[in-house]
Amino acid sequence: MTVTDAFAYAISGLLTIQAVLRVKSALNGRRRERSLWGAFAALAVSWLCRTSAVNNLLDATGTPDLGFLVKHATAIIGICVLLRYVTAVYADADADVRRSARISAVVHRIAARASVGTIAVMTTAFFFLLDPPDTSTLFFLERHEGDLGLPIYMGLFYLYMGAAAAVCAVQWGGAARTTPVRSVRIGMLLMSSAMVLAVLYVLLRTAFVVAITVTTVSDSTSQTQEALTDSLLYLFSLLWGIGAIAPVSRAASERYRAVRNLLSLHWLWKELAMAAPDVVRHRPSRLFARLPLVGQALDTFRDVFASPDASLLVRLNRYTVDIRDVIFELRRRAPADLVERARDHAQSVPDDLHGTEIRAEALWIRSALLCEGPATPDKPAPLAPYPFDPGTDPRHEVPHLRAVAAAYSRIRKSEARALLTRTAADYT
């Protein structure tokens, strides 16, 4: 494998991973999600066509340099879809970017029509204007040096690529200044910088195509040009790929935190939900309850990852709401002095891992779950005091409930039963 192949496989792999990760959002999402997926997929194919293995496979069809035509055509498709993504982003934005949105929409309409014509003319030039290639060299420009069809073929490609890159550079650069999210802003800046390098790449390549059409250049000049422009190509492709990943990394981090929080809260949520199944929105899974050893783990996995909620964050919000709603119902069962008993017990039995208030809250919940319902259901019982207040902000409520869930898991039922039978005098 050559160094060129290694770079091509690395960049294609980066783009392919992005396309695979976005399949679900492309199927279920809006135009912008589908457009970004299409751009990644098309550009991944384009980069694969730069490798020797794919080129040899396409040459085996009997058409020399077919890999170059496929590479250029898929690159144009990827660029066109990328412009469609830029248009979709501005269409979903606020009214402050109306001018940018109009520019993006006009450019995309022109690019969509131009892409079809560009590919058609390039294909015609490839089959009817280019002479048989000089296969002694690996580079497409050197293979067709002196061909009158080369400026037409490559000129169209570079014109399309350069115009699209310039539009993306301006639009993404402007969007980076107004984006409040740091990771998205960094991604926009990286992608804008990548498009600036793409414009420079196009200018250098265009100048070289003109030069080899009107005159003969030395081998050293040709090799220097290839090394310089290929370096620019690898650099702007990597910058664009990394820039596209930057916003995704924030989403991935949020999903990771949501999963960690859900797993931490699951045991507490499940016990409360099973105690008051009519209160929660979705009951805990019992599908695998009869399976030994793995049943509980499979039900937990189903509750956390396969619930009908729209997202993990929505599921986490549902868990916190369910916990609070069931606790409210438990206040109808619990003794009025259960808070004092729980606090006294928490102070008499120190816990190095959790504070007194956290352990007292966990004791209250564990004990209240053992209490029977009111003797006369039609007559509501007075609510027992519950002075533990983590706040309504998820940034404070979720960590608080995680701490309560951790303390809850360390309390045995026998300890909760004993708490219910004791009086405040037992702790003095």
Secondary structure in CASP SS format (residue, H / E / C, confidence):
PFRMAT SS
TARGET T0000
AUTHOR 0000-0000-0000
METHOD secondary structure of the structure
MODEL  1
M C 1.00
T C 1.00
V H 1.00
T H 1.00
D H 1.00
A H 1.00
F H 1.00
A H 1.00
Y H 1.00
A H 1.00
I H 1.00
S H 1.00
G H 1.00
L H 1.00
L H 1.00
T H 1.00
I H 1.00
Q H 1.00
A H 1.00
V H 1.00
L H 1.00
R C 1.00
V H 1.00
K H 1.00
S H 1.00
A H 1.00
L H 1.00
N H 1.00
G C 1.00
R C 1.00
R H 1.00
R H 1.00
E H 1.00
R H 1.00
S H 1.00
L H 1.00
W H 1.00
G H 1.00
A H 1.00
F H 1.00
A H 1.00
A H 1.00
L H 1.00
A H 1.00
V H 1.00
S H 1.00
W H 1.00
L H 1.00
C C 1.00
R C 1.00
T C 1.00
S H 1.00
A H 1.00
V H 1.00
N H 1.00
N H 1.00
L H 1.00
L H 1.00
D H 1.00
A C 1.00
T C 1.00
G C 1.00
T C 1.00
P C 1.00
D C 1.00
L H 1.00
G H 1.00
F H 1.00
L H 1.00
V H 1.00
K H 1.00
H H 1.00
A H 1.00
T H 1.00
A H 1.00
I H 1.00
I H 1.00
G H 1.00
I H 1.00
C H 1.00
V H 1.00
L H 1.00
L H 1.00
R H 1.00
Y H 1.00
V H 1.00
T H 1.00
A H 1.00
V H 1.00
Y H 1.00
A H 1.00
D C 1.00
A C 1.00
D C 1.00
A H 1.00
D H 1.00
V H 1.00
R H 1.00
R H 1.00
S H 1.00
A H 1.00
R H 1.00
I H 1.00
S H 1.00
A H 1.00
V H 1.00
V H 1.00
H H 1.00
R H 1.00
I H 1.00
A H 1.00
A H 1.00
R H 1.00
A H 1.00
S H 1.00
V H 1.00
G H 1.00
T H 1.00
I H 1.00
A H 1.00
V H 1.00
M H 1.00
T H 1.00
T H 1.00
A H 1.00
F H 1.00
F H 1.00
F H 1.00
L C 1.00
L C 1.00
D C 1.00
P C 1.00
P C 1.00
D C 1.00
T C 1.00
S C 1.00
T C 1.00
L C 1.00
F C 1.00
F H 1.00
L H 1.00
E H 1.00
R H 1.00
H C 1.00
E C 1.00
G C 1.00
D C 1.00
L C 1.00
G H 1.00
L H 1.00
P H 1.00
I H 1.00
Y H 1.00
M H 1.00
G H 1.00
L H 1.00
F H 1.00
Y H 1.00
L H 1.00
Y H 1.00
M H 1.00
G H 1.00
A H 1.00
A H 1.00
A H 1.00
A H 1.00
V H 1.00
C H 1.00
A H 1.00
V H 1.00
Q H 1.00
W H 1.00
G H 1.00
G H 1.00
A H 1.00
A H 1.00
R H 1.00
T H 1.00
T C 1.00
P C 1.00
V C 1.00
R H 1.00
S H 1.00
V H 1.00
R H 1.00
I H 1.00
G H 1.00
M H 1.00
L H 1.00
L H 1.00
M H 1.00
S H 1.00
S H 1.00
A H 1.00
M H 1.00
V H 1.00
L H 1.00
A H 1.00
V H 1.00
L H 1.00
Y H 1.00
V H 1.00
L H 1.00
L H 1.00
R H 1.00
T H 1.00
A H 1.00
F H 1.00
V H 1.00
V H 1.00
A H 1.00
I H 1.00
T H 1.00
V H 1.00
T C 1.00
T C 1.00
V C 1.00
S C 1.00
D H 1.00
S H 1.00
T H 1.00
S H 1.00
Q H 1.00
T H 1.00
Q H 1.00
E H 1.00
A H 1.00
L H 1.00
T H 1.00
D H 1.00
S H 1.00
L H 1.00
L H 1.00
Y H 1.00
L H 1.00
F H 1.00
S H 1.00
L H 1.00
L H 1.00
W H 1.00
G H 1.00
I H 1.00
G H 1.00
A H 1.00
I H 1.00
A H 1.00
P H 1.00
V H 1.00
S H 1.00
R H 1.00
A H 1.00
A H 1.00
S H 1.00
E H 1.00
R H 1.00
Y H 1.00
R H 1.00
A H 1.00
V H 1.00
R H 1.00
N H 1.00
L H 1.00
L H 1.00
S H 1.00
L H 1.00
H H 1.00
W H 1.00
L H 1.00
W H 1.00
K H 1.00
E H 1.00
L H 1.00
A H 1.00
M H 1.00
A H 1.00
A C 1.00
P C 1.00
D C 1.00
V C 1.00
V C 1.00
R C 1.00
H C 1.00
R C 1.00
P C 1.00
S C 1.00
R C 1.00
L C 1.00
F C 1.00
A C 1.00
R C 1.00
L C 1.00
P C 1.00
L C 1.00
V C 1.00
G H 1.00
Q H 1.00
A H 1.00
L H 1.00
D H 1.00
T H 1.00
F H 1.00
R H 1.00
D H 1.00
V H 1.00
F H 1.00
A C 1.00
S C 1.00
P C 1.00
D C 1.00
A C 1.00
S C 1.00
L H 1.00
L H 1.00
V H 1.00
R H 1.00
L H 1.00
N H 1.00
R H 1.00
Y H 1.00
T H 1.00
V H 1.00
D H 1.00
I H 1.00
R H 1.00
D H 1.00
V H 1.00
I H 1.00
F H 1.00
E H 1.00
L H 1.00
R C 1.00
R C 1.00
R C 1.00
A C 1.00
P C 1.00
A C 1.00
D C 1.00
L H 1.00
V H 1.00
E H 1.00
R H 1.00
A H 1.00
R H 1.00
D H 1.00
H H 1.00
A H 1.00
Q H 1.00
S H 1.00
V C 1.00
P C 1.00
D C 1.00
D C 1.00
L C 1.00
H C 1.00
G C 1.00
T H 1.00
E H 1.00
I H 1.00
R H 1.00
A H 1.00
E H 1.00
A H 1.00
L H 1.00
W H 1.00
I H 1.00
R H 1.00
S H 1.00
A H 1.00
L C 1.00
L C 1.00
C C 1.00
E C 1.00
G C 1.00
P C 1.00
A C 1.00
T C 1.00
P C 1.00
D C 1.00
K C 1.00
P C 1.00
A C 1.00
P C 1.00
L C 1.00
A C 1.00
P C 1.00
Y C 1.00
P C 1.00
F C 1.00
D C 1.00
P C 1.00
G C 1.00
T C 1.00
D C 1.00
P H 1.00
R H 1.00
H H 1.00
E H 1.00
V H 1.00
P H 1.00
H H 1.00
L H 1.00
R H 1.00
A H 1.00
V H 1.00
A H 1.00
A H 1.00
A H 1.00
Y H 1.00
S C 1.00
R C 1.00
I C 1.00
R C 1.00
K H 1.00
S H 1.00
E H 1.00
A H 1.00
R H 1.00
A H 1.00
L H 1.00
L H 1.00
T H 1.00
R C 1.00
T C 1.00
A H 1.00
A H 1.00
D H 1.00
Y H 1.00
T C 1.00
END
